[in-house]
Amino acid sequence: MLTSEVLRLAQPRWRAFAPGLIFGVLSAAAAVALLATSAWLITRAADEPPILFLSAAIVGVRAAALGRASFRYLERLQSHDAAFRGLADLRVSIYERLIPLAPDGLRGTRRGDLLARLVGDVDELQNLPLRVVQPLATSLIVAVAAVVGVSILLPAAGLALAVTLALAFALGTLVNARLAGRAERDLSPVRADFADGTLDVVSNLDVLVAFGAVDARLDHLRDTESRLTRAALGTASGTGAVAGVVSLLAGAATFCGLLFGVPALGVVTGVAGSAGAAAVAAAAGAGTFGAVFAGGAIDGPVLAMLALVPIAVFEVFGMVPLAVGAWRQVRVSAERVAQAVPTVVPPEIPADVPVQDLRVGAIASAIELRGLSARWPEARGDAFGGVSLSIRPGDRVLVTGPSGAGKTTLAHALVRFLDYGGEYTIGGVEARALPAEEVRRTVGLCEQQPYLFDANLRQNLLFARESATDHDLLNVLERVGLRDWALERGGLSAHVGERGALVSGGQAQRIALARALLAGFPVVIFDEPTANVDPDQADLLLADLLAVAGPRRSVVLISHADVPQALVTQTLRLA
């Protein structure tokens, strides 16, 4: 997946994004208009004119105050709604690309890092519309409008405002890049390292305690936390420095407004009866500048506007240098999200096949293997090769061999997690000609460590068949010998713990079998079902699993341990 594609998906469509942008521009414009109108009103009211001359300004101040708050609320509502909807589309798009690769195409990805990419980094992408695109567009529109407006009142002041805004952008961006550029680029990767290290410690705490390695892992986690703190402080220092630069130049813009405005005021008031104003101009030492730059006659209220409008403009424009810094963080997160989805699918992963009218569930479940071979992604050679086997309905096939002989690889090839060489037919149809989902409607896999969600027993069974009722679930639990156990624990509402921490290995295998029965797989593969079961209970569990599977369902049993020959109909040994 390309970074540009991630950024395109993160930016909401124009139809959804435009309302928030429009409301943002109106809110910022109302903020500038509020200060400008207030400055004019207060200064003009000092002359004590008839109230009629102030009515329009009074209404303007009220309208700008209400508009600023109202438009700000609408902007937040619309822009965040568009951004969050965009994130939902982005997440769906990422998962659609990951599903064909899972699980074997993602074996080299760390769990914690992948979690950080799909949660933290994707969440960071909401800042593309909220902290990059919208602030830049809003600030640019309002700044241009303010410069034009001030230039109409006094061209020299408008030029000064434009120059100080340009300096604020250049200096603010430079200072932020020097102080926080590296920290902003490092923040997401370091945050991912911290999340991965935390997950590793929490998930493997029992093993770490058993081998006395907890302190070493915690020390490593503290070092990562220190790097994360330094990155966060670096980002904050850049933000603070930008705020200082913008405030300094906002003051400079106000000073320039007075510098050019006071002499212009002196041109108008430097007549009889205005000696005080002329004295102000002389005291400012700006008579020469006034003679050169004064582009027109202004009065006291306009001078107040020239002095205060830059403050409001810089309040809006201060987001621009920060938007550049936010862009660096967004781009790093986009690159990390793009790297989570390989651009090139490994050749060992089955290619997508268009859905056809042919349904595997309607095909006879007989399986034929002829010269079958398979390998893991990035492996140097085949895990196994030349496997030939016939599996008929009701067969019990034992696949055995030493560790590393390719038993699990064979199971993953049969369910099309991995591509294969040779021939593999289901009911006479080549498996490559069928979508992987269709193959998995016939061939189901119960892994060595079945994954149990941190939810209740009901939810752990329902995803195998969503339409199942509680009566159906209790019946299937009775078939696998867990009904009484479940009722003792509170029924279907009993929790199984994170990754099945509250159930034993044998119970986890029986729950996996219950899922297979609910899904109705004609062929079920058990990968080392007794690996986590006491030896004296292993044979009993195998006998129960095979008996519950029924006489018409085929079972492929993968085991490196001895299995009573009475339980199987044929044996395949991988060397």
C-alpha positions in Angstrom: 0.0 0.0 0.0 1.4 3.4 -1.0 1.7 6.4 1.4 -0.1 8.6 -1.0 -3.0 6.2 -1.1 -3.2 6.3 2.7 -3.2 10.1 2.7 -5.9 10.1 0.1 -8.1 7.9 2.1 -7.5 9.9 5.3 -8.6 13.1 3.7 -12.5 13.3 3.5 -14.2 13.8 0.2 -14.8 17.5 -0.6 -18.6 17.2 -0.2 -18.1 16.0 3.4 -15.1 18.3 4.1 -16.5 21.6 2.6 -19.1 22.4 5.3 -16.5 22.3 8.1 -14.1 24.4 6.1 -16.8 27.0 5.3 -17.8 27.2 9.0 -14.2 27.4 10.0 -13.6 30.4 7.7 -16.7 32.1 9.0 -15.7 31.6 12.6 -12.2 32.9 12.0 -13.6 35.9 10.0 -16.1 36.6 12.8 -13.2 36.6 15.4 -11.4 39.2 13.3 -14.5 41.2 12.7 -15.4 41.1 16.4 -12.1 42.8 17.5 -12.1 45.3 14.6 -15.7 46.3 15.2 -15.2 46.5 19.0 -12.1 48.7 18.5 -14.0 51.0 16.2 -17.1 51.1 18.5 -15.2 51.9 21.7 -13.0 54.6 20.1 -16.0 56.2 18.3 -18.1 56.1 21.5 -15.4 58.1 23.2 -16.5 61.1 21.1 -20.1 60.7 22.6 -21.9 60.9 19.3 -25.7 60.3 19.1 -26.5 56.6 19.7 -27.9 56.3 16.2 -24.3 56.6 14.8 -23.3 53.5 16.9 -26.3 51.3 16.3 -24.8 49.5 13.3 -21.5 48.8 15.1 -23.3 47.6 18.2 -25.3 45.1 16.1 -22.1 44.1 14.3 -20.3 43.3 17.6 -23.2 41.2 18.8 -23.5 39.4 15.4 -19.7 38.7 15.3 -19.7 37.4 18.9 -22.6 35.1 18.3 -21.2 34.1 14.9 -17.8 33.3 16.3 -19.1 30.8 18.8 -21.9 29.4 16.6 -19.7 28.9 13.6 -16.9 27.4 15.8 -19.4 24.8 17.2 -20.7 24.0 13.7 -17.1 23.8 12.3 -16.0 21.3 15.1 -19.1 19.3 14.5 -18.9 19.1 10.8 -15.1 18.7 10.5 -14.8 16.0 13.1 -17.7 14.1 11.7 -16.1 14.1 8.3 -12.7 13.2 9.7 -14.0 10.3 11.8 -16.1 9.0 8.8 -12.9 9.2 6.8 -11.0 7.1 9.4 -13.8 4.5 9.3 -13.4 4.2 5.6 -9.6 4.1 5.9 -9.7 1.3 8.6 -12.1 -0.8 6.4 -9.8 -0.3 3.4 -6.8 -1.4 5.5 -8.5 -4.5 6.9 -9.8 -5.4 3.4 -6.2 -5.5 2.3 -4.9 -7.3 5.4 -7.5 -10.1 5.4 -6.2 -11.9 2.3 -2.7 -11.9 3.8 -3.7 -13.2 7.3 -2.4 -15.0 9.1 0.7 -16.3 7.3 1.5 -13.2 5.3 1.8 -11.2 8.5 4.0 -13.6 10.5 6.9 -11.2 10.6 4.9 -8.3 12.1 5.1 -7.7 15.8 1.7 -7.8 17.5 2.2 -4.6 19.5 3.7 -2.7 16.6 0.8 -3.8 14.3 -1.7 -2.7 17.0 0.0 0.7 17.3 -0.1 1.1 13.5 -3.8 0.2 13.2 -4.9 2.2 16.2 -2.5 5.0 17.2 -1.2 5.8 13.7 -4.6 5.6 12.1 -6.0 7.9 14.8 -3.1 10.3 14.0 -4.3 10.5 10.4 -7.4 12.4 11.6 -5.1 15.4 12.0 -4.6 15.6 8.2 -8.0 17.3 7.7 -8.2 18.8 11.2 -4.8 20.1 11.9 -3.2 20.4 8.5 -5.6 21.0 5.6 -8.3 23.0 7.3 -6.0 25.3 9.4 -4.0 26.1 6.3 -7.0 26.9 4.2 -8.8 28.9 6.9 -5.7 30.9 7.8 -4.8 31.7 4.2 -8.3 32.9 3.4 -8.7 35.0 6.5 -5.2 36.4 6.3 -5.6 37.4 2.6 -9.0 39.0 3.4 -7.5 40.9 6.4 -4.5 42.2 4.4 -6.9 43.4 1.7 -9.2 45.1 4.3 -6.3 46.8 6.1 -4.8 47.9 2.8 -8.0 49.6 1.9 -7.8 51.6 5.1 -4.1 52.3 4.9 -1.9 50.6 2.3 1.3 50.9 4.3 -0.3 49.1 7.2 -1.6 46.4 4.9 1.8 45.9 3.5 3.3 45.7 7.0 0.7 43.1 8.0 1.5 41.0 4.9 5.2 41.1 5.6 4.8 40.2 9.3 2.5 37.3 8.4 5.1 36.0 5.9 7.8 36.3 8.5 5.7 34.5 11.1 5.2 31.6 8.7 8.9 31.4 7.7 10.4 31.9 11.2 7.7 29.8 12.9 8.2 26.9 10.5 12.0 27.1 10.8 12.0 27.3 14.6 9.5 24.4 14.8 11.5 22.3 12.4 14.8 22.9 14.3 13.4 22.3 17.8 10.7 19.7 17.1 11.2 18.3 13.6 13.1 15.2 14.7 10.8 14.7 17.7 7.7 14.8 15.6 9.1 12.3 13.2 10.2 10.0 16.0 7.0 10.2 18.1 4.9 7.6 16.3 7.7 4.9 16.0 8.7 5.4 19.6 5.1 5.2 20.7 4.8 1.9 18.8 7.9 0.5 20.4 6.5 1.4 23.8 3.1 -0.2 23.0 4.9 -3.4 21.7 7.1 -3.6 24.7 4.2 -3.1 27.1 2.1 -5.8 25.3 5.1 -8.2 25.4 5.6 -7.8 29.1 1.9 -8.1 30.0 1.3 -11.1 27.6 4.3 -13.0 28.8 4.5 -12.0 32.4 4.3 -15.6 33.7 7.2 -16.7 31.5 9.3 -13.7 32.4 8.7 -14.3 36.1 9.6 -18.0 35.8 12.9 -17.1 34.2 13.7 -14.1 36.3 13.7 -11.7 33.3 11.0 -9.2 34.5 13.5 -6.6 35.7 15.5 -6.6 32.4 12.3 -6.2 30.4 11.1 -3.4 32.7 14.4 -1.6 32.4 14.1 -1.8 28.6 10.5 -0.5 28.9 11.7 2.4 31.0 14.3 3.3 28.4 11.6 3.3 25.7 9.4 5.4 28.0 12.2 7.9 28.4 12.7 8.2 24.6 8.9 8.7 24.3 9.0 11.4 26.9 11.9 13.2 25.2 10.0 13.1 21.9 6.8 14.5 23.5 8.8 17.2 25.2 10.5 18.1 22.0 7.2 18.4 20.2 5.9 20.6 23.0 9.0 22.8 23.0 8.5 23.4 19.2 4.8 24.3 19.8 5.8 26.8 22.6 8.5 28.3 20.5 6.2 28.8 17.6 3.6 30.5 19.9 6.4 32.9 21.1 7.5 33.7 17.5 3.9 34.4 16.4 3.2 36.5 19.5 6.3 38.6 18.9 5.4 39.2 15.3 1.8 40.0 16.2 3.2 42.7 18.4 5.4 43.9 15.6 2.4 44.0 13.3 0.5 46.1 15.9 3.5 48.4 16.2 3.7 48.8 12.4 0.0 49.7 12.4 0.6 52.5 14.9 3.8 53.5 13.2 2.1 54.1 9.9 -1.3 55.0 11.3 -0.3 57.8 13.7 1.2 60.0 10.9 -1.8 59.3 8.7 -4.0 60.5 11.6 -1.7 63.6 11.9 -2.3 64.5 8.3 -6.0 64.8 8.9 -5.9 66.3 12.4 -2.9 68.5 12.0 -5.2 71.6 11.6 -6.5 74.1 14.1 -8.1 72.4 17.1 -6.0 69.2 16.7 -2.8 70.1 18.3 -3.0 67.1 20.6 -3.1 64.6 17.7 -0.2 66.4 16.0 1.7 66.2 19.2 1.1 62.5 19.3 2.5 62.1 15.8 5.5 64.2 16.6 6.1 62.3 19.8 6.1 59.0 17.8 8.9 60.4 15.7 7.0 59.3 12.6 6.4 62.5 10.7 8.7 61.5 7.9 7.2 58.0 7.6 3.7 59.6 7.6 4.6 61.9 4.8 6.0 59.0 2.8 3.6 56.0 3.6 0.3 57.6 4.5 -2.0 56.5 1.7 -5.1 58.3 2.8 -6.8 60.1 5.6 -7.9 58.1 8.7 -9.5 59.0 12.0 -9.1 57.7 15.5 -11.5 54.7 15.3 -9.7 53.5 12.1 -6.3 53.9 13.9 -7.7 51.6 16.7 -8.7 49.0 14.1 -5.2 49.1 12.5 -3.6 48.5 15.9 -5.9 45.7 17.0 -6.8 43.8 13.9 -3.3 42.2 13.6 -3.8 40.6 17.0 -7.0 38.8 15.8 -5.4 37.8 12.5 -2.3 36.4 14.2 -4.5 34.4 16.5 -5.9 32.6 13.5 -2.6 32.5 11.5 -0.7 31.0 14.5 -2.0 27.6 13.4 -0.1 27.7 10.1 3.5 26.8 11.5 1.9 24.2 13.8 0.1 22.7 10.8 3.5 22.2 9.1 4.7 20.3 12.2 1.4 18.3 12.3 2.1 17.4 8.7 5.4 15.7 9.6 3.6 13.6 12.2 0.8 12.7 9.8 3.2 11.7 7.1 5.2 9.5 9.4 2.0 7.8 10.5 0.8 7.4 7.0 4.1 5.7 6.0 3.8 3.3 9.0 0.2 2.4 8.1 1.3 1.9 4.5 4.1 -0.4 5.6 1.7 -2.5 7.6 0.0 -3.5 4.3 2.6 -5.0 1.9 2.5 -3.5 -1.5 3.6 -6.8 -3.1 1.8 -10.0 -1.9 4.3 -12.8 -1.3 4.0 -15.6 -3.9 3.4 -18.1 -1.1 0.1 -16.3 -0.3 -2.9 -17.4 -2.5 -4.1 -14.8 -5.0 -7.7 -13.6 -4.8 -10.1 -15.6 -7.0 -13.4 -14.0 -8.1 -16.4 -15.5 -6.4 -18.1 -18.0 -8.6 -21.5 -19.6 -8.6 -19.9 -22.9 -7.5 -20.3 -23.4 -3.8 -17.9 -25.7 -2.0 -20.6 -26.6 0.6 -22.5 -28.3 -2.2 -19.5 -30.3 -3.4 -18.6 -33.7 -2.1 -16.0 -33.3 0.7 -13.6 -35.8 -0.8 -10.1 -34.4 -1.0 -7.3 -35.5 -3.3 -3.7 -34.5 -2.9 -1.1 -35.2 -5.7 2.5 -34.2 -5.3 1.5 -31.4 -2.9 4.2 -29.0 -1.6 4.1 -25.7 0.2 6.4 -23.2 1.9 6.2 -20.2 4.3 6.8 -16.7 3.0 10.5 -15.8 2.7 11.5 -19.4 3.3 14.4 -20.8 1.3 12.7 -24.0 0.4 9.5 -26.1 0.7 8.5 -27.2 4.1 7.4 -30.4 2.6 7.0 -31.8 -0.9 5.5 -34.7 -2.8 2.6 -35.4 -0.5 -0.2 -37.6 -2.1 -3.3 -38.5 -0.1 -6.9 -39.3 -0.5 -9.4 -38.2 2.2 -12.9 -39.6 1.9 -16.0 -38.5 4.0 -15.7 -40.1 7.4 -11.9 -40.7 7.2 -9.7 -40.2 10.2 -6.2 -39.2 8.9 -3.2 -38.9 11.2 -0.4 -36.6 10.1 2.7 -37.2 12.1 6.4 -36.4 12.0 9.1 -34.6 13.9 9.0 -30.9 14.7 9.7 -28.8 11.6 8.6 -31.6 9.1 5.8 -29.3 7.8 2.7 -30.6 9.6 1.3 -27.1 10.3 2.4 -26.0 6.9 0.2 -28.7 5.4 -2.7 -27.6 7.5 -2.4 -24.0 6.4 -2.1 -25.1 2.7 -5.3 -27.1 3.1 -7.3 -24.1 4.3 -5.6 -21.8 1.7 -3.6 -19.6 4.1 -0.6 -20.6 2.0 -0.4 -21.3 -1.7 0.7 -24.8 -2.8 2.4 -26.7 -5.6 1.0 -29.8 -7.1 -2.6 -30.7 -7.1 -5.3 -30.2 -4.4 -8.8 -30.9 -5.4 -12.1 -30.8 -3.4 -14.8 -32.9 -4.9 -12.8 -33.0 -8.1 -12.5 -29.2 -8.3 -9.0 -27.7 -8.1 -8.7 -25.6 -4.9 -6.9 -22.7 -6.8 -10.0 -22.3 -8.9 -12.1 -21.5 -5.8 -12.1 -18.4 -3.7 -10.4 -19.0 -0.4 -13.6 -18.3 1.5 -15.3 -21.2 -0.4 -12.5 -23.6 0.5 -12.8 -22.6 4.2 -16.5 -23.4 4.1 -15.5 -27.0 3.6 -12.2 -27.3 5.4 -12.0 -25.9 9.0 -8.9 -25.5 11.1 -8.7 -25.9 14.9 -5.3 -24.6 15.8 -2.9 -25.8 18.5 -3.9 -22.8 20.6 -7.4 -21.8 19.6 -8.0 -18.1 19.9 -10.6 -17.2 22.5 -11.8 -13.7 22.7 -12.0 -11.8 26.0 -15.7 -12.1 26.1 -18.3 -14.6 27.3 -18.8 -18.1 26.0 -21.8 -17.0 23.9 -19.8 -14.5 21.9 -17.0 -17.0 21.4 -19.4 -19.4 19.8 -21.7 -17.1 17.9 -19.1 -15.9 15.4 -19.0 -19.4 14.0 -22.8 -19.1 13.2 -24.4 -15.8 14.0 -27.9 -17.2 13.6 -27.5 -19.8 16.4 -29.9 -19.5 19.3 -28.9 -20.1 23.0 -30.6 -23.5 22.6 -28.4 -24.4 19.7 -25.3 -23.3 21.6 -26.1 -25.3 24.7 -26.8 -28.4 22.5 -23.4 -28.1 20.8 -21.7 -27.6 24.2 -23.4 -30.8 25.3 -22.1 -32.7 22.3 -18.5 -31.6 23.1 -19.0 -32.4 26.8 -19.0 -28.8 28.2 -22.7 -28.2 28.9 -22.5 -29.0 32.6 -19.2 -27.1 33.0 -20.7 -24.1 31.3 -23.8 -24.1 33.5 -21.7 -24.4 36.7 -19.8 -21.2 35.6 -23.0 -19.2 34.9 -24.1 -20.5 31.5 -23.4 -18.9 28.2 -22.6 -15.6 29.9 -19.5 -17.1 31.6 -16.3 -15.3 30.6 -13.3 -17.2 29.3 -10.7 -14.5 30.0 -8.2 -12.9 27.7 -7.0 -15.4 25.1 -8.8 -18.1 27.1 -6.9 -17.6 30.4 -9.9 -18.9 32.4 -10.2 -22.3 30.6 -7.9 -25.3 30.4 -6.2 -26.5 27.2 -8.6 -29.4 26.8 -11.6 -27.1 27.3 -10.2 -24.7 24.7 -10.0 -27.5 22.2 -13.5 -28.6 22.9 -14.7 -25.0 22.4 -12.9 -25.0 19.1 -14.6 -28.2 18.2 -18.0 -26.7 19.1 -17.2 -23.8 16.7 -16.4 -26.3 14.0 -19.7 -28.1 14.6 -21.7 -24.9 14.5 -19.9 -23.9 11.2 -20.7 -27.3 9.7 -17.3 -28.0 8.2 -17.3 -31.3 6.3 -13.6 -31.5 6.9 -11.9 -30.5 10.3 -8.2 -30.3 10.9 -7.0 -30.5 14.5 -3.4 -29.2 14.9 -1.8 -30.7 18.0 -5.1 -30.8 20.0 -3.4 -32.5 23.0 -0.3 -30.2 23.2 -1.7 -28.4 26.2 -3.4 -31.4 27.9 -2.1 -33.7 30.6 -0.8 -36.9 29.1 -3.2 -39.1 31.0 -6.1 -37.1 29.5 -4.8 -36.9 25.9 -6.2 -40.2 24.6 -9.6 -39.5 26.2 -9.7 -36.0 24.6 -8.8 -37.4 21.2 -11.4 -40.1 21.4 -14.0 -37.6 22.4 -13.1 -35.2 19.6 -13.2 -37.9 16.9 -16.4 -39.3 18.3 -18.2 -36.0 18.4 -17.0 -35.2 14.9 -19.5 -37.9 13.6 -19.2 -40.6 11.1 -19.7 -38.5 8.0 -17.2 -35.7 8.9 -13.6 -36.2 7.8 -10.9 -35.4 10.4 -7.2 -34.6 9.8 -5.4 -35.1 13.1 -1.9 -33.5 13.3 0.2 -34.8 16.2 3.8 -35.5 16.9 2.7 -37.7 19.9 1.6 -41.3 19.6 -2.1 -41.8 18.8 -3.9 -45.1 19.2 -4.2 -46.7 15.8 -7.8 -47.7 16.6 -8.8 -44.0 16.3 -7.5 -43.4 12.8 -8.1 -44.9 9.4 -4.8 -43.9 7.7 -1.5 -42.3 8.6 0.7 -39.8 6.7 4.2 -39.4 8.0 6.2 -36.3 7.0 10.0 -36.6 7.2 
